[in-house]
Amino acid sequence: MNIVIVGAGAAGLMAAATAAAACRERAVESRVVVLEKNRKAGVKILMSGGTRCNLTHDCGPAGIMEAFGNGGSFLRQALAILPPAAIVQLFNSLGVATQVESTGKVFPTSNRALDVRDALLRYAIEAGAEVKLGVTVKSIETAGQQFVLRMDDGDMTADRVIVTSGGRSYPGCGTIGEGYGWMKSFGHTIVQTRPALVPLVGGEAWMHEISGVTLDHVCASVWSAPEPGKKADKRPLMSRPGGFLFTHLGYSGPTAMDVSGVITAAGDPAKTRLTLDLVPDKSVVEVESWFEKSRQREGSRKVVAALTDWIPRRLAEAISLDAGASDSTFAELSRTAMTKLGSHLKRLPLPVTGTRGFEKAEVTGGGVSLREVDPRTMQSRLVPGLFIAGEILDLDGWIGGYNFQSAFSTGYIAGHHAAMQG
Ligand SMILES: Cc1cc2nc3c(=O)[nH]c(=O)nc-3n(C[C@H](O)[C@H](O)[C@H](O)COP(=O)(O)OP(=O)(O)OC[C@H]3O[C@@H](n4cnc5c(N)ncnc54)[C@H](O)[C@@H]3O)c2cc1C
């Protein structure tokens, strides 16, 4: 049996290892080949997590599913077979010791993404898979019960094909979305692709002036823009707590990137509103009463100085200036300025005009419709023998190791079932 896997990323290498291992276990005469256009395997693993590779998240399957929103339940069966704990165990057994950070992110103890990539590549090769580098697949077609893969230097036939060619994010890595065209030619629906986990563009002049200011513990929320004549929604479309960064073009950091997918999913940034809670541990009432008490008890204290107990000085100065409270003491603070400052602290509006696009998106939202893929096997419901795994699927999760976990789990069961069938 010939199994060909297109793309040697996290999903493809994992699929190759499990397919080769399953063929060997069944003593089936087989050839498992991975075709990769880059001259290196696992390019995105190498660059991931700032070259440290956040390979999964320290949580149960439910925590992983939550990170994928509506698509999360598609991962249920794959995560039941290969949950985060099994990924950690697998990499440990491959010689990659891991550590969990306080955020729950799991990294190799060596902090070297190279160790993760090398271990996975070795795992696939030792299981019996061949990894061919520098080979670009141009198209995939069916030929009776088989598949024909066309490449510049000839064709290859396969009994099973596993497509793990990734999405459109970071196209400089080779991921330019060719897989969507192949899937369309097989009759699959491609849910409109869009950048996700992407830095946002926008902001007022004062926000750009504080470019480089980082906040460790804030909460970003995306709201539906109120329609004319209708009341604003009481609940946000999505909220994410964590770190944030003001940039010269807009906003970045985990919270901004996590909520970016909801903004791009709306199609037009004007359809949503982004706000930042600078003091998520304090309620609106607590902030208001803090202002009142400070006016009564600390009238001579500068407002900016007091705010630096909570937020960095540059941000405290900027929001005070914007609220009309620059250099004021609490005694001098007007009611209007106090209300605006309180509102900035709890719901700072962050204008968004766009994103940095696929060039800077860590993942692709949209992709092969999940309805057309069997979640127990990752086999296409339309084309027997065709398996689809990893980022090419309509799945995008938060920052934190969730996306590699999804690629590993879906790749694992795709490889296993491709080998067990027939
Ligand atoms: C900068 C950055 C940092 C990231 N950090 C993290 C992190 O720390 N943790 C995390 O969970 N996620 C992270 N991600 C997301 C993660 O990299 C992806 O979710 C993951 O790589 C998807 O795996 P995949 O195997 O589906 O696709 P990919 O890793 O994209 O692999 C697809 C492979 O297919 C190959 N290919 C494509 N077309 C063809 C073709 N025509 N012929 C042959 N080969 C082809 C590509 O060259 C590529 O090697 C990061 C992403 C980026 C861009």
The ligand as a Gaussian input file, in Angstrom:
#p B3LYP/6-31G(d) Opt

LIG

0 1
 C        5.488000      32.585000      13.540000
 C        4.594000      31.458000      13.988000
 C        4.696000      30.990000      15.281000
 C        3.838000      29.971000      15.717000
 N        3.983000      29.491000      16.989000
 C        3.168000      28.504000      17.422000
 C        3.362000      27.927000      18.718000
 O        4.319000      28.237000      19.439000
 N        2.449000      26.979000      19.125000
 C        1.420000      26.554000      18.313000
 O        0.626000      25.715000      18.733000
 N        1.275000      27.037000      17.069000
 C        2.135000      27.977000      16.603000
 N        1.991000      28.451000      15.323000
 C        0.957000      27.838000      14.463000
 C        1.487000      26.493000      13.934000
 O        2.738000      26.724000      13.318000
 C        0.515000      25.870000      12.929000
 O       -0.736000      25.733000      13.540000
 C        1.020000      24.503000      12.502000
 O        2.294000      24.632000      11.898000
 C        0.079000      23.826000      11.516000
 O        0.644000      22.595000      11.184000
 P        0.347000      21.908000       9.779000
 O        1.211000      20.706000       9.734000
 O       -1.101000      21.758000       9.576000
 O        0.821000      22.961000       8.681000
 P        2.271000      23.548000       8.395000
 O        3.137000      23.508000       9.577000
 O        2.040000      24.860000       7.754000
 O        2.882000      22.518000       7.345000
 C        2.429000      22.441000       6.026000
 C        3.599000      22.007000       5.158000
 O        3.116000      21.705000       3.845000
 C        4.073000      22.151000       2.913000
 N        3.418000      22.358000       1.613000
 C        2.456000      23.264000       1.332000
 N        2.119000      23.166000       0.031000
 C        2.865000      22.166000      -0.494000
 C        2.974000      21.633000      -1.809000
 N        2.271000      22.101000      -2.837000
 N        3.857000      20.618000      -2.020000
 C        4.624000      20.142000      -0.990000
 N        4.570000      20.643000       0.266000
 C        3.695000      21.652000       0.511000
 C        4.565000      23.447000       3.539000
 O        5.819000      23.834000       3.008000
 C        4.630000      23.111000       5.007000
 O        5.892000      22.615000       5.378000
 C        2.853000      29.428000      14.845000
 C        2.780000      29.893000      13.536000
 C        3.645000      30.886000      13.094000
 C        3.548000      31.347000      11.661000

